[in-house]
């Protein structure tokens, strides 16, 4: 299963642990939105290409 993690802000230690835990069993992609330039077209493509999407605030 492919999981896309969208990060709105810099993740704290708990969020990082959860992402790492989920990545152990599934393929995970992390897309940080807080780091500047975002390729919005690619983000939309990634949303539809993954089985699950988790948004972290």
RALINGI-V659709 format. One record per backbone hydrogen bond with DSSP energy under -1.0 kcal/mol. NH is the residue of the N-H (numbers start at 1). CO is the residue of the C=O. E is the energy in kcal/mol with one decimal. If there is no record, write none. Layout:
# RALINGI-V659709
nh:co:e
NH:CO:E
NH:CO:E
This chain:
# RALINGI-V659709
nh:co:e
3:27:-3.0
4:52:-2.6
5:29:-3.3
6:54:-3.0
7:31:-2.2
8:56:-2.9
16:12:-2.2
17:13:-2.1
18:14:-2.2
19:15:-2.5
20:16:-2.4
21:17:-2.6
22:18:-2.4
23:19:-1.8
26:22:-1.4
27:1:-1.8
29:3:-2.5
31:5:-3.3
33:7:-3.3
40:38:-1.4
43:39:-2.2
44:40:-2.2
45:41:-2.1
46:42:-2.9
47:43:-2.3
48:44:-1.8
49:45:-1.5
50:46:-1.3
51:2:-1.4
52:2:-2.0
54:4:-3.0
56:6:-3.4
